[in-house]
């Protein structure tokens, strides 16, 4: 299975060091199965409904639901990982932590991609996984959550979950740009664009504007599409615009959660994040 492509920047997410996708032999119902490395339970990736969206999203949305199949979670113990890594051995300390902290929501994680990513992100954090891999998992988690937005409107609880994940992405992405930046100048600018755009969408246009303006100033190195987007979003940030194009129209994520002050960005911890709804 080839990884899905982004609409405008196929390198952006995939340069975050996501592992290649692999599978085990098909299970009894024809789906690819994976044996849990902790208890041997036969586990199946969550299926997709095949829907696609051709819309050009401002945060480089992947126009497919294939990302729900990138992570698999065991329905018995709750262990979750990339499909390519799921059956690899797990050390005793991690096994004990999984059983103590993830077993209670194992079934839900095996049936709900948002919960599968929730488990996976916690395990990556606990293992001290590379920044790029953790960012990649969070980006896909945000995509899964975005699919929960009601058509033609928004839901404050969903927007709070999305904003929380996006803040985690911005913290780690800023750290990665400082400590492990891409060698390619264009890819560095793409990362900086994503950092600025997610900062704008979580309701911080004042902080986003200089980030996006800097990328806009270097638009010739980005190409027409991303360069124009960076300049457009910098202009929006300058006018305190936090609107986002999504699916069937335009929504304002910041307005949807305006009733609750935004928490300052913090790095993900081992504590359980807000439960997906």
C-alpha positions in Angstrom: 0.0 0.0 0.0 1.4 3.3 -1.0 1.1 6.3 1.4 -1.6 8.8 0.4 -0.4 12.0 -1.2 -1.1 15.5 0.0 -2.8 17.8 -2.4 -0.2 20.5 -2.4 2.9 19.3 -0.6 3.5 15.5 -0.8 6.7 15.9 1.2 5.3 17.7 4.2 3.8 14.9 6.2 5.9 12.1 4.8 9.2 13.8 5.6 8.1 13.5 9.3 9.8 10.1 9.2 6.6 8.0 9.2 7.5 4.3 8.7 6.5 2.4 5.6 3.2 0.7 5.8 3.2 -3.1 6.0 0.7 -5.9 6.5 0.3 -9.4 7.8 -1.5 -12.2 5.9 -5.2 -11.6 5.4 -7.5 -12.8 8.3 -10.5 -15.1 8.0 -12.7 -12.3 6.7 -10.2 -11.2 4.0 -8.9 -8.2 6.0 -5.2 -8.0 6.8 -4.6 -9.0 10.4 -1.8 -8.3 12.9 -0.9 -10.3 15.9 -0.5 -8.2 19.1 3.1 -8.5 20.4 1.8 -8.4 24.0 -1.0 -11.0 24.0 -1.1 -12.4 20.5 -4.7 -11.1 19.8 -5.5 -11.0 16.2 -6.1 -7.3 15.4 -7.5 -5.7 12.3 -6.9 -2.1 11.1 -10.0 0.0 11.2 -11.7 0.2 7.8 -12.6 3.4 5.9 -15.7 4.5 4.1 -13.8 5.4 1.0 -14.9 9.0 1.0 -12.6 11.6 -0.5 -12.5 15.3 -0.6 -10.9 17.3 -3.5 -10.9 20.6 -1.5 -7.7 22.4 -1.0 -7.4 22.6 2.8 -5.2 25.3 4.3 -3.4 22.9 6.6 -2.4 20.5 3.7 -5.1 18.0 4.4 -4.8 14.6 2.9 -7.8 14.0 0.6 -8.5 10.5 1.7 -9.4 8.5 4.8 -6.5 6.1 4.3 -4.8 7.5 7.4 -7.3 5.6 9.6 -5.5 2.4 8.5 -2.0 3.6 9.4 -2.4 2.7 13.1 -3.8 -0.4 14.7 -4.8 -1.0 18.3 -5.3 -4.3 20.1 -8.9 -4.8 21.4 -7.7 -6.7 24.4 -4.7 -4.8 25.9 -4.9 -1.5 24.0 -1.4 -1.6 22.6 -1.3 0.6 19.5 1.3 1.2 16.8 1.9 1.8 13.1 0.7 -1.2 11.1 4.3 -1.8 9.9 5.6 -2.0 13.5 2.6 -3.5 15.3 4.0 -7.0 15.6 7.5 -6.1 16.8 8.5 -7.2 20.3 7.6 -5.0 23.2 9.8 -4.6 26.3 8.5 -5.7 29.7 8.2 -2.1 31.1 6.1 -1.0 28.1 3.9 -4.1 28.4 3.2 -3.4 32.0 2.4 0.2 31.3 0.1 -0.7 28.5 -1.9 -3.2 30.6 -2.1 -0.7 33.5 -3.1 2.4 31.4 -4.6 1.4 28.1 -6.5 -1.9 28.7 -9.6 -0.1 30.0 -10.2 1.6 26.6 -8.7 -1.1 24.4 -12.0 -2.1 22.7 -12.8 1.5 21.9 -9.3 2.1 20.5 -9.7 -1.0 18.3 -13.0 0.4 16.9 -12.3 4.2 16.8 -9.3 5.6 14.9 -9.3 8.7 17.1 -8.8 6.5 20.2 -6.3 4.3 18.3 -4.1 7.4 17.7 -4.7 8.6 21.3 -3.1 5.3 22.5 -0.4 5.5 19.9 0.6 9.1 20.7 0.9 8.2 24.4 3.1 5.2 23.6 5.4 7.3 21.3 5.7 9.9 24.0 6.5 7.2 26.7 9.1 5.6 24.4 10.8 8.9 23.6 10.2 8.4 19.9 11.8 10.8 17.4 10.2 14.2 17.2 9.3 13.6 13.5 7.5 10.4 14.2 5.5 11.9 17.1 4.6 14.9 14.9 3.4 12.6 12.1 1.2 10.7 14.5 -0.4 13.9 15.8 -1.0 15.2 12.3 -2.9 12.1 11.4 -4.8 12.2 14.7 -5.9 15.8 13.8 -7.1 14.6 10.4 -9.2 11.8 12.1 -10.7 14.3 14.5 -11.5 16.7 11.7 -13.7 14.1 10.0 -16.0 14.5 13.0 -17.0 18.0 12.2 -20.7 18.2 11.3 -21.3 19.3 7.7 -22.2 22.9 7.4 -21.3 23.7 11.0 -19.0 23.0 13.9 -19.1 21.3 17.3 -17.3 23.0 20.3 -16.2 19.7 21.8 -14.7 18.5 18.5 -13.0 21.8 18.0 -11.4 21.7 21.5 -10.0 18.3 20.7 -8.7 19.4 17.4 -7.2 22.5 18.9 -5.5 20.5 21.7 -3.8 18.2 19.2 -2.8 21.1 16.9 -1.2 22.9 19.9 0.8 19.7 20.6 1.9 19.7 16.9 3.0 23.3 17.1 5.1 22.7 20.2 6.9 19.6 18.7 7.2 21.1 15.2 8.9 24.3 16.6 11.2 22.0 18.6 12.0 19.9 15.5 12.8 23.0 13.5 15.3 24.1 16.2 16.9 20.7 16.9 16.4 18.5 13.8 15.4 20.7 10.8 15.1 19.2 7.3 18.2 19.7 5.1 16.0 20.9 2.2 15.3 24.6 2.4 12.0 24.1 0.7 10.9 21.5 3.3 12.0 23.8 6.1 9.7 26.4 4.7 6.9 23.9 4.4 7.3 23.0 8.0 7.4 26.7 9.0 4.2 27.2 7.0 2.4 24.4 8.8 3.6 25.8 12.1 2.3 29.2 11.3 -1.0 28.0 9.9 -1.9 25.7 12.8 -1.0 28.5 15.2 -3.5 30.8 13.3 -6.2 28.1 13.4 -6.0 27.6 17.2 -6.8 31.2 17.7 -3.4 32.9 17.9 -3.2 34.9 14.7 -0.8 37.5 16.3 1.8 34.8 16.8 1.1 33.2 13.4 1.5 36.4 11.4 5.3 36.8 11.6 5.8 33.0 10.9 3.6 33.1 7.8 5.0 36.5 6.7 8.5 35.1 6.8 7.5 32.1 4.7 5.7 34.4 2.3 8.8 36.5 1.9 10.6 33.4 0.7 7.7 32.2 -1.6 9.9 31.9 -4.7 11.7 29.0 -3.0 8.3 27.2 -2.3 6.6 27.1 -5.6 3.4 28.8 -6.7 0.8 26.9 -4.6 2.4 26.9 -1.1 3.9 30.3 -1.7 0.6 31.8 -2.5 -1.1 30.0 0.5 1.6 31.3 2.9 1.0 34.9 1.7 -2.8 34.5 1.8 -2.7 33.1 5.3 -0.3 35.8 6.5 -2.8 38.4 5.3 -5.5 36.6 7.2 -3.4 36.5 10.3 -2.7 40.2 10.0 -6.5 40.8 10.2 -7.0 38.4 13.1 -8.8 36.0 10.8 -8.9 32.4 12.2 -11.3 30.9 9.6 -10.5 27.6 8.0 -11.7 26.2 4.7 -13.1 22.7 5.2 -15.3 20.3 3.3 -18.5 22.2 2.4 -17.6 25.7 3.4 -15.7 27.9 5.8 -15.7 27.6 9.6 -14.1 29.4 12.5 -12.5 26.9 14.9 -11.4 29.7 17.3 -15.0 31.0 17.5 -16.4 27.5 18.2 -14.3 27.3 21.3 -14.4 30.9 22.3 -16.4 30.1 25.4 -13.4 28.4 26.9 -10.0 30.2 27.1 -7.3 28.4 25.2 -4.7 26.7 27.3 -1.1 27.6 26.5 0.7 25.1 24.2 2.4 22.3 26.1 4.2 19.2 25.0 2.2 15.9 25.2 2.6 14.0 28.4 1.8 10.5 29.5 -1.4 11.6 31.1 -4.5 10.8 29.1 -5.6 13.6 26.6 -9.2 14.6 26.3 -11.3 11.6 25.3 -12.4 11.7 21.6 -16.2 12.0 21.3 
